[in-house]
Amino acid sequence: MKQSLMKIVLALCLVTLTACGFHLRGDASVPESLKTLYIQGVDTRQTAFGLQLKRALQRNNIHVLETYQTGAAVLSVSENEYDRNVLTVGSDAKVTEYELETRVTFTVSGQNGEPMSDPITVQARRDYQFDRNQLLAMDEQERIIRDDLNKQMVQSVLRRLSALK
């Protein structure tokens, strides 16, 4: 009895999820002209954003070139900035909350070298509570948030690439 009730509840949850339009994120459908891509303006071997971008593009069946080759599309990153801003200050004039912001501006040129878009800017922000009594934990929390921001920025870039024609 209890097991059949659990199955009914599970089935109801699944029907509700599909009825609301939820579906798993699939591959980004980028234009064929972007299937071979060179990334310039960001180090795809060492920087967190560059490495995550390269891996995400490769997961989406895009061949990312280490060096430019004639006939390849080019993703030019002109701005890749991280900022940490004071969001709130306590009554003792000490910081209690920070905001982390990241901003990436890029352009895409097709295989023939002609621009496929105007400069595109994507940005993301997160704030977090700062406890000066736990500095090591706060550094780790900031690193984790920056990593999440990088992942969000990579997904935003992929969505913008998918929208190009």
DSSP file (Angstrom, degrees, kcal/mol; ACC not computed):
  #  RESIDUE AA STRUCTURE BP1 BP2  ACC     N-H-->O    O-->H-N    N-H-->O    O-->H-N    TCO  KAPPA ALPHA  PHI   PSI    X-CA   Y-CA   Z-CA
    1    1 A M     >        0   0    0      0, 0.0     4,-2.0     0, 0.0     5,-0.2   0.000 360.0 360.0 360.0 -50.0    0.0    0.0    0.0
    2    2 A K  H  >  +     0   0    0      1,-0.2     4,-1.9     2,-0.2     5,-0.1   0.876 360.0  51.3 -65.5 -37.0    2.7    2.4    1.0
    3    3 A Q  H  > S+     0   0    0      2,-0.2     4,-1.9     1,-0.2    -1,-0.2   0.889 109.9  48.4 -69.2 -38.9    4.8    1.6   -2.0
    4    4 A S  H  > S+     0   0    0      2,-0.2     4,-1.9     1,-0.2    -1,-0.2   0.864 110.1  52.6 -69.4 -34.5    2.0    2.1   -4.4
    5    5 A L  H  X S+     0   0    0     -4,-2.0     4,-2.2     2,-0.2    -2,-0.2   0.894 108.1  51.5 -65.3 -39.3    1.2    5.4   -2.8
    6    6 A M  H  X S+     0   0    0     -4,-1.9     4,-2.4     1,-0.2    -2,-0.2   0.893 108.8  51.0 -63.5 -40.4    4.8    6.4   -3.2
    7    7 A K  H  X S+     0   0    0     -4,-1.9     4,-2.5     2,-0.2    -1,-0.2   0.880 109.7  50.1 -64.3 -39.2    4.7    5.5   -6.9
    8    8 A I  H  X S+     0   0    0     -4,-1.9     4,-2.4     2,-0.2    -2,-0.2   0.919 111.4  47.7 -66.1 -43.7    1.6    7.6   -7.4
    9    9 A V  H  X S+     0   0    0     -4,-2.2     4,-2.2     2,-0.2    -2,-0.2   0.914 112.8  49.2 -63.4 -43.0    3.2   10.6   -5.7
   10   10 A L  H  X S+     0   0    0     -4,-2.4     4,-2.3     2,-0.2    -2,-0.2   0.916 111.2  49.2 -62.7 -44.0    6.3   10.2   -7.8
   11   11 A A  H  X S+     0   0    0     -4,-2.5     4,-2.4     1,-0.2    -2,-0.2   0.897 110.1  51.6 -62.8 -40.5    4.3    9.9  -11.0
   12   12 A L  H  X S+     0   0    0     -4,-2.4     4,-2.3     2,-0.2    -1,-0.2   0.896 109.2  50.3 -63.1 -40.6    2.4   13.0  -10.1
   13   13 A C  H  X S+     0   0    0     -4,-2.2     4,-2.4     2,-0.2    -2,-0.2   0.912 111.1  48.7 -63.7 -42.8    5.6   15.0   -9.5
   14   14 A L  H  X S+     0   0    0     -4,-2.3     4,-2.3     2,-0.2     5,-0.2   0.905 111.3  49.1 -64.7 -41.7    7.0   13.9  -12.9
   15   15 A V  H  X S+     0   0    0     -4,-2.4     4,-2.1     1,-0.2    -1,-0.2   0.904 111.3  50.5 -64.2 -40.6    3.8   14.9  -14.7
   16   16 A T  H  X S+     0   0    0     -4,-2.3     4,-1.4     2,-0.2    -2,-0.2   0.914 109.9  50.2 -63.2 -43.3    3.8   18.3  -12.9
   17   17 A L  H  <>S+     0   0    0     -4,-2.4     5,-1.6     1,-0.2     4,-0.3   0.917 113.8  43.7 -62.3 -44.2    7.5   18.8  -13.9
   18   18 A T  H ><5S+     0   0    0     -4,-2.3     3,-0.9     1,-0.2    -1,-0.2   0.826 109.9  57.2 -72.8 -29.2    6.8   18.0  -17.6
   19   19 A A  H 3<5S+     0   0    0     -4,-2.1    -1,-0.2     1,-0.2    -2,-0.2   0.805 101.7  55.7 -70.4 -27.9    3.6   20.1  -17.6
   20   20 A C  T 3<5S-     0   0    0     -4,-1.4    -1,-0.2    -3,-0.2    -2,-0.2   0.535 120.4-106.6 -83.7  -3.8    5.4   23.2  -16.5
   21   21 A G  T < 5 +     0   0    0     -3,-0.9    -3,-0.2    -4,-0.3     2,-0.1   0.517  64.0 156.6  95.3   5.6    7.9   23.0  -19.4
   22   22 A F      < +     0   0    0     -5,-1.6     2,-0.3     0, 0.0    -1,-0.3  -0.428   8.3 158.9 -66.9 135.0   10.9   21.8  -17.5
   23   23 A H        -     0   0    0     -2,-0.1     3,-0.1     3,-0.0     2,-0.0  -0.981  43.8 -94.5-152.1 154.1   13.5   19.9  -19.4
   24   24 A L        -     0   0    0     -2,-0.3     2,-0.4     1,-0.1     0, 0.0  -0.336  47.4-101.3 -67.5 147.6   17.2   19.2  -18.9
   25   25 A R        -     0   0    0      1,-0.1    -1,-0.1    -2,-0.0     3,-0.1  -0.548  47.2-171.6 -70.5 126.8   19.7   21.6  -20.6
   26   26 A G        -     0   0    0     -2,-0.4    -1,-0.1     1,-0.3     2,-0.1  -0.151  36.5 -46.5-101.6-160.9   21.0   20.0  -23.7
   27   27 A D        -     0   0    0      1,-0.1     2,-0.4    -2,-0.1    -1,-0.3  -0.361  59.5-109.0 -68.4 149.5   23.7   20.9  -26.1
   28   28 A A        -     0   0    0     -3,-0.1     2,-1.3     1,-0.1    -1,-0.1  -0.678  26.4-138.0 -77.2 131.1   24.0   24.5  -27.3
   29   29 A S        +     0   0    0     -2,-0.4     3,-0.1   130,-0.1    -1,-0.1  -0.682  31.6 177.6 -95.1  85.7   23.0   24.5  -31.0
   30   30 A V        -     0   0    0     -2,-1.3   132,-0.2    30,-0.2   135,-0.1  -0.534  38.1 -89.6 -85.3 154.5   25.6   26.9  -32.4
   31   31 A P    >   -     0   0    0      0, 0.0     3,-2.1     0, 0.0    -1,-0.1  -0.233  34.8-114.5 -60.6 152.2   25.7   27.7  -36.2
   32   32 A E  G >  S+     0   0    0      1,-0.3     3,-1.8     2,-0.2     4,-0.2   0.818 114.1  66.8 -57.0 -32.7   27.8   25.4  -38.4
   33   33 A S  G 3  S+     0   0    0      1,-0.3    -1,-0.3     2,-0.1    40,-0.3   0.658 100.4  50.9 -65.8 -13.7   30.1   28.3  -39.1
   34   34 A L  G <  S+     0   0    0     -3,-2.1    -1,-0.3     1,-0.2    -2,-0.2   0.269  76.3 101.3-105.0  10.2   31.2   28.3  -35.4
   35   35 A K  S <  S+     0   0    0     -3,-1.8    28,-3.2     1,-0.2     2,-0.5   0.723  86.0  45.7 -70.4 -20.5   32.0   24.5  -35.2
   36   36 A T  E    S+a   63   0A   0     -3,-0.3    37,-2.1    -4,-0.2     2,-0.4  -0.985  84.3 173.8-120.8 118.1   35.7   25.3  -35.5
   37   37 A L  E     -ab  64  73A   0     26,-2.9    28,-2.7    -2,-0.5     2,-0.5  -0.969  27.5-157.4-136.3 137.2   36.6   28.2  -33.2
   38   38 A Y  E     -ab  65  74A   0     35,-2.7    37,-2.8    -2,-0.4     2,-0.6  -0.955  17.2-148.9-110.3 131.9   39.6   30.1  -32.1
   39   39 A I  E     - b   0  75A   0     26,-0.6     2,-0.4    -2,-0.5    37,-0.2  -0.886  18.7-178.9-103.5 124.2   39.4   32.0  -28.8
   40   40 A Q  E     + b   0  76A   0     35,-2.7    37,-3.2    -2,-0.6     3,-0.1  -0.931  57.0  36.2-122.9 147.5   41.5   35.1  -28.5
   41   41 A G  S    S+     0   0    0     -2,-0.4     2,-0.3    35,-0.2    -1,-0.1   0.374 104.7  67.8  97.6  -3.8   41.9   37.5  -25.6
   42   42 A V  S    S-     0   0    0     -3,-0.1     2,-0.6     8,-0.1    -1,-0.1  -0.988  84.3-115.4-147.4 139.2   41.7   34.9  -22.8
   43   43 A D     >  -     0   0    0     -2,-0.3     4,-0.8     1,-0.2     8,-0.3  -0.628  23.6-169.9 -77.0 115.4   44.1   32.2  -21.8
   44   44 A T  T  4 S+     0   0    0     -2,-0.6    -1,-0.2     6,-0.2    11,-0.1   0.387  81.2  53.0 -88.1   4.6   42.3   28.9  -22.4
   45   45 A R  T  4 S+     0   0    0      9,-0.0    -1,-0.2     6,-0.0    -2,-0.1   0.718 123.5  11.9-106.4 -28.4   45.0   26.9  -20.6
   46   46 A Q  T  4 S+     0   0    0     -3,-0.1     2,-0.1     5,-0.0    -2,-0.1   0.747  98.6  85.8-124.8 -36.0   45.3   28.6  -17.2
   47   47 A T  S  X S-     0   0    0     -4,-0.8     4,-2.6     1,-0.1     5,-0.3  -0.466  72.4-129.5 -76.0 146.3   42.6   31.1  -16.4
   48   48 A A  H  > S+     0   0    0      1,-0.2     4,-2.4     2,-0.2     5,-0.2   0.925 106.6  44.6 -59.8 -48.2   39.5   29.7  -14.8
   49   49 A F  H  > S+     0   0    0      1,-0.2     4,-2.6     2,-0.2     5,-0.2   0.939 114.7  48.4 -63.8 -46.8   37.0   31.4  -17.2
   50   50 A G  H  > S+     0   0    0     -7,-0.3     4,-2.4     1,-0.2    -2,-0.2   0.903 113.3  47.0 -61.3 -42.9   39.1   30.5  -20.3
   51   51 A L  H  X S+     0   0    0     -4,-2.6     4,-2.3    -8,-0.3    -1,-0.2   0.914 113.9  47.0 -66.4 -43.4   39.5   26.9  -19.3
   52   52 A Q  H  X S+     0   0    0     -4,-2.4     4,-2.3    -5,-0.3    -2,-0.2   0.883 112.4  50.9 -65.9 -37.7   35.8   26.5  -18.5
   53   53 A L  H  X S+     0   0    0     -4,-2.6     4,-2.5    -5,-0.2     5,-0.2   0.940 110.7  48.3 -64.0 -46.9   34.8   28.2  -21.7
   54   54 A K  H  X S+     0   0    0     -4,-2.4     4,-2.3     1,-0.2    -2,-0.2   0.930 113.3  47.1 -59.1 -47.1   37.0   25.9  -23.8
   55   55 A R  H  X S+     0   0    0     -4,-2.3     4,-2.3     1,-0.2    -1,-0.2   0.892 111.7  50.4 -64.3 -40.3   35.7   22.7  -22.0
   56   56 A A  H  X S+     0   0    0     -4,-2.3     4,-1.0     2,-0.2    -1,-0.2   0.906 110.9  49.1 -65.7 -40.6   32.1   23.8  -22.4
   57   57 A L  H ><>S+     0   0    0     -4,-2.5     5,-1.9     1,-0.2     3,-0.5   0.916 111.3  49.5 -64.2 -42.2   32.6   24.5  -26.1
   58   58 A Q  H ><5S+     0   0    0     -4,-2.3     3,-1.6     1,-0.2    -2,-0.2   0.877 106.3  55.8 -65.4 -37.1   34.2   21.1  -26.6
   59   59 A R  H 3<5S+     0   0    0     -4,-2.3    -1,-0.2     1,-0.3    -2,-0.2   0.767 104.8  55.2 -63.6 -24.0   31.4   19.4  -24.8
   60   60 A N  T <<5S-     0   0    0     -4,-1.0    -1,-0.3    -3,-0.5   -30,-0.2   0.033 126.1-101.8 -98.8  25.8   29.1   21.0  -27.3
   61   61 A N  T < 5S+     0   0    0     -3,-1.6     2,-0.5     1,-0.2    -3,-0.2   0.825  76.3 140.5  61.3  36.8   31.0   19.5  -30.3
   62   62 A I      < -     0   0    0     -5,-1.9     2,-0.7    -6,-0.1    -1,-0.2  -0.951  50.9-133.9-109.9 125.3   32.9   22.7  -31.1
   63   63 A H  E     -a   36   0A   0    -28,-3.2   -26,-2.9    -2,-0.5     2,-0.6  -0.694  20.1-156.4 -81.1 114.7   36.5   22.2  -32.1
   64   64 A V  E     -a   37   0A   0     -2,-0.7     2,-0.3   -28,-0.2   -26,-0.2  -0.836   8.9-143.4 -97.7 121.6   38.5   24.8  -30.2
   65   65 A L  E     -a   38   0A   0    -28,-2.7   -26,-0.6    -2,-0.6     3,-0.1  -0.592  10.6-151.9 -86.2 142.8   41.9   25.6  -31.8
   66   66 A E  S    S+     0   0    0     -2,-0.3     2,-0.3     1,-0.2    -1,-0.1   0.835  88.3  24.8 -78.2 -35.4   45.0   26.4  -29.8
   67   67 A T  S    S-     0   0    0    -29,-0.0    -1,-0.2     0, 0.0     2,-0.1  -0.940  99.1 -92.6-128.4 152.3   46.4   28.6  -32.6
   68   68 A Y        -     0   0    0     -2,-0.3     2,-0.4    -3,-0.1     6,-0.1  -0.360  40.3-172.0 -66.2 138.6   44.5   30.5  -35.3
   69   69 A Q    >   -     0   0    0     -2,-0.1     3,-1.7    -4,-0.0   -31,-0.1  -0.981  34.1 -96.5-128.8 144.8   44.0   28.8  -38.6
   70   70 A T  T 3  S+     0   0    0     -2,-0.4     3,-0.1     1,-0.3    42,-0.1  -0.312 110.2  28.3 -58.4 137.1   42.6   30.3  -41.8
   71   71 A G  T 3  S+     0   0    0     40,-0.5     2,-0.3     1,-0.3    -1,-0.3   0.417  92.0 122.3  91.6  -0.8   38.9   29.6  -42.1
   72   72 A A    <   -     0   0    0     -3,-1.7    -1,-0.3    39,-0.1   -35,-0.2  -0.709  64.5-118.1 -93.7 145.5   38.2   29.3  -38.4
   73   73 A A  E     -b   37   0A   0    -37,-2.1   -35,-2.7    -2,-0.3     2,-0.5  -0.456  29.9-139.2 -72.5 155.1   35.7   31.5  -36.6
   74   74 A V  E     -bC  38 109A   0     35,-2.4    35,-2.7   -37,-0.2     2,-0.7  -0.976  13.9-162.3-126.4 127.6   37.1   33.8  -33.9
   75   75 A L  E     -bC  39 108A   0    -37,-2.8   -35,-2.7    -2,-0.5     2,-0.7  -0.937  18.5-164.0-103.5 110.0   35.7   34.6  -30.5
   76   76 A S  E     -bC  40 107A   0     31,-2.6    31,-2.0    -2,-0.7     2,-0.8  -0.863   6.8-157.7-103.1 114.1   37.5   37.7  -29.3
   77   77 A V  E     + C   0 106A   0    -37,-3.2    29,-0.3    -2,-0.7     3,-0.1  -0.810  17.4 171.5 -90.3 113.3   37.2   38.5  -25.6
   78   78 A S  E     +     0   0A   0     27,-2.2     2,-0.4    -2,-0.8    28,-0.2   0.672  67.5  28.0 -96.8 -19.9   37.9   42.2  -25.2
   79   79 A E  E     + C   0 105A   0     26,-1.7    26,-2.3     2,-0.0    -1,-0.3  -0.982  51.8 164.1-145.4 130.8   36.9   42.5  -21.6
   80   80 A N  E     + C   0 104A   0     -2,-0.4     2,-0.4    24,-0.2    24,-0.2  -0.753  25.2 166.2-144.3  92.0   37.0   40.0  -18.8
   81   81 A E  E     - C   0 103A   0     22,-2.5    22,-2.3    -2,-0.3     2,-0.4  -0.870  24.9-164.0-120.1 143.4   36.8   41.7  -15.4
   82   82 A Y  E     - C   0 102A   0     -2,-0.4     2,-0.4    20,-0.2    20,-0.2  -0.976  14.4-174.6-117.5 136.4   36.1   40.7  -11.8
   83   83 A D  E     - C   0 101A   0     18,-3.0    18,-2.8    -2,-0.4     2,-0.5  -0.984  15.8-159.8-130.2 143.9   35.1   43.3   -9.3
   84   84 A R  E     - C   0 100A   0     -2,-0.4     2,-0.3    16,-0.2    16,-0.2  -0.974  21.3-175.8-121.1 115.0   34.6   43.0   -5.5
   85   85 A N  E     - C   0  99A   0     14,-3.0    14,-2.8    -2,-0.5     2,-0.4  -0.845  30.9-112.5-113.4 145.6   32.5   45.9   -4.2
   86   86 A V  E     + C   0  98A   0     -2,-0.3    12,-0.2    12,-0.2     3,-0.1  -0.630  33.9 177.4 -73.0 126.6   31.6   46.7   -0.6
   87   87 A L  E     +     0   0A   0     10,-2.8     2,-0.3    -2,-0.4    11,-0.2   0.848  62.0   7.4 -99.4 -46.9   27.8   46.2   -0.3
   88   88 A T  E     - C   0  97A   0      9,-1.6     8,-2.2     0, 0.0     9,-1.4  -0.983  57.5-155.2-139.0 152.5   27.1   47.0    3.3
   89   89 A V  E     - C   0  95A   0     -2,-0.3     6,-0.2     6,-0.2     4,-0.0  -0.980  21.5-128.4-125.5 137.1   29.1   48.3    6.3
   90   90 A G    >   -     0   0    0      4,-3.2     3,-1.8    -2,-0.4     6,-0.0  -0.128  35.4 -93.1 -76.9 177.9   28.3   47.6    9.9
   91   91 A S  T 3  S+     0   0    0      1,-0.3    -1,-0.1     2,-0.1    -2,-0.0   0.700 125.9  60.3 -66.6 -19.1   27.8   50.1   12.7
   92   92 A D  T 3  S-     0   0    0      2,-0.2    -1,-0.3     3,-0.0     3,-0.1   0.220 119.3-110.1 -92.1  14.9   31.5   49.7   13.6
   93   93 A A  S <  S+     0   0    0     -3,-1.8     2,-0.3     1,-0.2    -2,-0.1   0.729  78.5 128.9  64.1  25.6   32.5   50.8   10.1
   94   94 A K        -     0   0    0      1,-0.0    -4,-3.2     2,-0.0    -1,-0.2  -0.857  67.9-100.0-109.1 147.3   33.7   47.3    9.1
   95   95 A V  E     +C   89   0A   0     -2,-0.3    -6,-0.2    -6,-0.2    37,-0.2  -0.422  40.3 169.9 -66.3 132.7   32.5   45.6    5.9
   96   96 A T  E     +     0   0A   0     -8,-2.2    34,-2.8     1,-0.3     2,-0.3   0.525  65.2  28.8-117.4 -13.9   29.8   43.0    6.5
   97   97 A E  E     -CD  88 129A   0     -9,-1.4   -10,-2.8    32,-0.3    -9,-1.6  -0.980  61.0-166.4-152.6 135.6   28.8   42.2    2.9
   98   98 A Y  E     -CD  86 128A   0     30,-2.3    30,-2.4    -2,-0.3     2,-0.4  -0.830  11.7-144.9-116.3 157.5   30.5   42.1   -0.4
   99   99 A E  E     -CD  85 127A   0    -14,-2.8   -14,-3.0    -2,-0.3     2,-0.5  -0.993  10.4-156.1-120.6 128.1   29.3   41.9   -4.0
  100  100 A L  E     -CD  84 126A   0     26,-3.7    26,-2.4    -2,-0.4     2,-0.4  -0.889  15.7-177.5-101.5 132.6   31.3   40.0   -6.6
  101  101 A E  E     -CD  83 125A   0    -18,-2.8   -18,-3.0    -2,-0.5     2,-0.4  -0.989   8.8-171.8-131.4 138.8   30.7   41.0  -10.2
  102  102 A T  E     -CD  82 124A   0     22,-2.4    22,-2.1    -2,-0.4     2,-0.4  -0.982   3.2-173.3-129.7 145.9   32.1   39.6  -13.4
  103  103 A R  E     -CD  81 123A   0    -22,-2.3   -22,-2.5    -2,-0.4     2,-0.4  -0.998   4.0-173.0-142.1 131.7   31.7   41.0  -16.9
  104  104 A V  E     -CD  80 122A   0     18,-2.7    18,-2.7    -2,-0.4     2,-0.4  -0.995   1.7-171.1-127.6 129.3   32.8   39.6  -20.2
  105  105 A T  E     +CD  79 121A   0    -26,-2.3   -27,-2.2    -2,-0.4   -26,-1.7  -0.980  19.3 160.6-118.1 131.0   32.6   41.5  -23.5
  106  106 A F  E     -CD  77 120A   0     14,-2.6    14,-3.2    -2,-0.4     2,-0.3  -0.969  26.1-152.0-146.5 160.1   33.2   39.6  -26.7
  107  107 A T  E     -C   76   0A   0    -31,-2.0   -31,-2.6    -2,-0.3     2,-0.4  -0.921  14.0-142.1-127.8 157.9   32.7   39.7  -30.5
  108  108 A V  E     -C   75   0A   0     -2,-0.3     8,-3.6   -33,-0.2     9,-0.8  -0.985  10.6-167.3-125.0 129.5   32.4   36.8  -32.9
  109  109 A S  E     -CE  74 115A   0    -35,-2.7   -35,-2.4    -2,-0.4     5,-0.1  -0.941  20.5-128.4-113.8 138.2   33.8   36.8  -36.4
  110  110 A G    >   -     0   0    0      4,-2.7     3,-1.8    -2,-0.4   -36,-0.1   0.003  38.2 -83.7 -74.7-175.8   32.8   34.2  -39.0
  111  111 A Q  T 3  S+     0   0    0      1,-0.3   -40,-0.5   -38,-0.1   -39,-0.1   0.767 130.0  53.3 -62.6 -26.7   35.1   32.0  -41.1
  112  112 A N  T 3  S-     0   0    0      2,-0.2    -1,-0.3   -41,-0.1   -39,-0.1   0.442 118.8-109.6 -89.2   0.3   35.4   34.7  -43.6
  113  113 A G  S <  S+     0   0    0     -3,-1.8    -2,-0.1     1,-0.3     3,-0.0   0.339  75.8 131.6  90.5  -6.2   36.6   37.2  -41.0
  114  114 A E        -     0   0    0      1,-0.1    -4,-2.7    -5,-0.1    -1,-0.3  -0.592  66.7-101.8 -81.2 140.5   33.4   39.3  -41.1
  115  115 A P  B     -E  109   0A   0      0, 0.0    -6,-0.3     0, 0.0    -1,-0.1  -0.346  26.7-167.2 -61.9 135.3   31.8   40.2  -37.7
  116  116 A M  S    S+     0   0    0     -8,-3.6     2,-0.3     1,-0.2    49,-0.3   0.532  71.9  12.8 -95.7 -10.3   28.8   38.1  -36.9
  117  117 A S  S    S-     0   0    0     -9,-0.8    -9,-0.2    47,-0.1    -1,-0.2  -0.989  75.0-106.6-157.0 160.0   27.8   40.4  -34.0
  118  118 A D  S    S-     0   0    0     -2,-0.3   -10,-0.2     1,-0.2   -12,-0.1  -0.366  73.4 -61.5 -73.2 170.0   28.3   43.7  -32.4
  119  119 A P        -     0   0    0      0, 0.0     2,-0.5     0, 0.0   -12,-0.2  -0.364  59.1-151.3 -57.2 134.0   30.2   43.5  -29.1
  120  120 A I  E     -D  106   0A   0    -14,-3.2   -14,-2.6    -3,-0.1     2,-0.5  -0.929   8.4-163.2-112.2 130.1   28.2   41.4  -26.7
  121  121 A T  E     -D  105   0A   0     -2,-0.5     2,-0.4   -16,-0.2   -16,-0.2  -0.960   8.0-179.7-116.3 129.3   28.4   41.9  -22.9
  122  122 A V  E     +D  104   0A   0    -18,-2.7   -18,-2.7    -2,-0.5     2,-0.3  -0.961   8.5 177.9-121.9 144.8   27.3   39.4  -20.3
  123  123 A Q  E     -D  103   0A   0     -2,-0.4     2,-0.3   -20,-0.2   -20,-0.2  -0.976  12.6-169.0-145.7 158.6   27.6   39.9  -16.6
  124  124 A A  E     -D  102   0A   0    -22,-2.1   -22,-2.4    -2,-0.3     2,-0.3  -0.990   5.5-163.5-147.0 150.5   26.7   38.2  -13.4
  125  125 A R  E     +D  101   0A   0     -2,-0.3     2,-0.3   -24,-0.2   -24,-0.2  -0.981   8.6 175.0-136.8 146.9   26.6   39.3   -9.7
  126  126 A R  E     -D  100   0A   0    -26,-2.4   -26,-3.7    -2,-0.3     2,-0.3  -0.987  12.7-155.3-145.0 147.1   26.5   37.6   -6.4
  127  127 A D  E     -D   99   0A   0     -2,-0.3     2,-0.3   -28,-0.3   -28,-0.2  -0.895  11.7-175.3-120.5 156.7   26.7   39.0   -2.9
  128  128 A Y  E     -D   98   0A   0    -30,-2.4   -30,-2.3    -2,-0.3     2,-0.3  -0.996  30.4-104.6-149.8 152.7   27.9   37.3    0.3
  129  129 A Q  E     -D   97   0A   0     -2,-0.3     2,-0.5   -32,-0.2   -32,-0.3  -0.561  33.6-146.5 -75.4 137.5   28.1   37.9    4.0
  130  130 A F        -     0   0    0    -34,-2.8     2,-0.6    -2,-0.3     5,-0.1  -0.935  13.1-171.8-112.4 124.2   31.6   38.7    5.2
  131  131 A D    >   -     0   0    0     -2,-0.5     3,-2.0     3,-0.2     7,-0.2  -0.936   9.1-163.0-115.1 107.5   32.7   37.6    8.7
  132  132 A R  T 3  S+     0   0    0     -2,-0.6     3,-0.5     1,-0.3    -1,-0.1   0.634  87.8  66.2 -67.7 -11.6   36.1   39.0    9.5
  133  133 A N  T 3  S+     0   0    0      1,-0.2    -1,-0.3     2,-0.1     3,-0.1   0.581 104.3  45.2 -82.5 -10.2   36.5   36.5   12.3
  134  134 A Q    <>  +     0   0    0     -3,-2.0     4,-2.2     1,-0.1    -1,-0.2  -0.478  67.4 155.4-129.1  61.5   36.6   33.6    9.8
  135  135 A L  H  > S+     0   0    0     -3,-0.5     4,-2.2     1,-0.2     5,-0.2   0.872  72.3  51.3 -61.1 -42.1   39.0   35.0    7.1
  136  136 A L  H  > S+     0   0    0      1,-0.2     4,-1.9     2,-0.2    -1,-0.2   0.913 112.2  46.9 -63.7 -41.3   40.1   31.6    5.8
  137  137 A A  H  > S+     0   0    0      1,-0.2     4,-2.5     2,-0.2    -1,-0.2   0.870 110.5  53.3 -67.0 -36.1   36.5   30.5    5.3
  138  138 A M  H  X S+     0   0    0     -4,-2.2     4,-2.4    -7,-0.2    -2,-0.2   0.884 106.9  51.8 -67.6 -38.3   35.6   33.8    3.7
  139  139 A D  H  X S+     0   0    0     -4,-2.2     4,-2.1     2,-0.2    -1,-0.2   0.918 112.2  46.3 -62.2 -43.0   38.5   33.4    1.1
  140  140 A E  H  X S+     0   0    0     -4,-1.9     4,-2.3     2,-0.2    -2,-0.2   0.899 111.0  52.1 -67.0 -39.9   37.2   29.9    0.3
  141  141 A Q  H  X S+     0   0    0     -4,-2.5     4,-2.3     1,-0.2    -2,-0.2   0.913 110.0  49.2 -62.0 -42.3   33.6   31.1    0.0
  142  142 A E  H  X S+     0   0    0     -4,-2.4     4,-2.5     1,-0.2    -1,-0.2   0.892 109.7  51.8 -64.6 -39.2   34.7   33.9   -2.4
  143  143 A R  H  X S+     0   0    0     -4,-2.1     4,-2.1     2,-0.2    -2,-0.2   0.908 110.6  48.1 -62.9 -41.9   36.6   31.4   -4.5
  144  144 A I  H  X S+     0   0    0     -4,-2.3     4,-2.3     2,-0.2    -2,-0.2   0.909 111.8  49.2 -65.4 -42.5   33.5   29.1   -4.7
  145  145 A I  H  X S+     0   0    0     -4,-2.3     4,-2.5     2,-0.2    -2,-0.2   0.906 110.0  51.2 -64.9 -41.2   31.3   32.1   -5.7
  146  146 A R  H  X S+     0   0    0     -4,-2.5     4,-2.4     2,-0.2    -1,-0.2   0.896 109.2  51.3 -61.8 -39.5   33.9   33.2   -8.4
  147  147 A D  H  X S+     0   0    0     -4,-2.1     4,-2.1     2,-0.2    -2,-0.2   0.919 110.4  48.4 -63.5 -42.9   33.8   29.6   -9.8
  148  148 A D  H  X S+     0   0    0     -4,-2.3     4,-2.4     2,-0.2    -2,-0.2   0.892 110.0  52.2 -62.9 -40.0   30.0   29.7   -9.9
  149  149 A L  H  X S+     0   0    0     -4,-2.5     4,-2.6     2,-0.2    -2,-0.2   0.907 107.8  52.0 -62.8 -41.2   30.1   33.1  -11.6
  150  150 A N  H  X S+     0   0    0     -4,-2.4     4,-2.5     2,-0.2    -2,-0.2   0.925 109.7  49.0 -59.7 -44.9   32.5   31.7  -14.2
  151  151 A K  H  X S+     0   0    0     -4,-2.1     4,-2.1     1,-0.2    -2,-0.2   0.909 111.9  48.9 -61.9 -41.9   30.1   28.8  -14.9
  152  152 A Q  H  X S+     0   0    0     -4,-2.4     4,-2.1     1,-0.2    -1,-0.2   0.904 111.2  49.8 -64.4 -41.2   27.2   31.2  -15.2
  153  153 A M  H  X S+     0   0    0     -4,-2.6     4,-2.5     2,-0.2    -2,-0.2   0.902 109.0  51.8 -65.3 -40.9   29.3   33.4  -17.6
  154  154 A V  H  X S+     0   0    0     -4,-2.5     4,-2.5     1,-0.2    -1,-0.2   0.920 110.4  48.7 -61.5 -43.7   30.2   30.4  -19.8
  155  155 A Q  H  X S+     0   0    0     -4,-2.1     4,-2.3     1,-0.2    -1,-0.2   0.883 110.6  51.4 -64.1 -37.1   26.6   29.4  -20.0
  156  156 A S  H  X S+     0   0    0     -4,-2.1     4,-2.2     2,-0.2    -2,-0.2   0.911 109.8  49.3 -65.2 -41.9   25.6   32.9  -21.0
  157  157 A V  H  X S+     0   0    0     -4,-2.5     4,-2.5     2,-0.2    -2,-0.2   0.922 110.8  50.5 -63.0 -43.7   28.3   33.0  -23.7
  158  158 A L  H  X S+     0   0    0     -4,-2.5     4,-2.2     1,-0.2    -2,-0.2   0.908 109.8  50.2 -61.4 -41.8   27.0   29.6  -25.1
  159  159 A R  H  X S+     0   0    0     -4,-2.3     4,-1.3     1,-0.2    -1,-0.2   0.908 111.4  48.6 -63.1 -40.4   23.5   30.9  -25.2
  160  160 A R  H  X S+     0   0    0     -4,-2.2     4,-0.7     1,-0.2    -2,-0.2   0.892 110.3  50.8 -67.4 -38.5   24.6   34.0  -27.0
  161  161 A L  H >< S+     0   0    0     -4,-2.5     3,-0.8     1,-0.2    -1,-0.2   0.881 107.5  54.5 -64.2 -37.1   26.6   31.9  -29.5
  162  162 A S  H 3< S+     0   0    0     -4,-2.2    -1,-0.2     1,-0.2    -2,-0.2   0.817 104.0  55.7 -64.9 -30.0   23.5   29.8  -30.1
  163  163 A A  H 3< S+     0   0    0     -4,-1.3    -1,-0.2    -3,-0.2    -2,-0.2   0.646  86.7 101.0 -79.4 -14.0   21.5   32.9  -30.9
  164  164 A L    <<        0   0    0     -3,-0.8   -47,-0.1    -4,-0.7   -48,-0.0  -0.411 360.0 360.0 -72.0 147.8   23.9   34.0  -33.7
  165  165 A K              0   0    0    -49,-0.3    -1,-0.1    -2,-0.1  -132,-0.1   0.348 360.0 360.0-114.9 360.0   22.9   33.2  -37.3
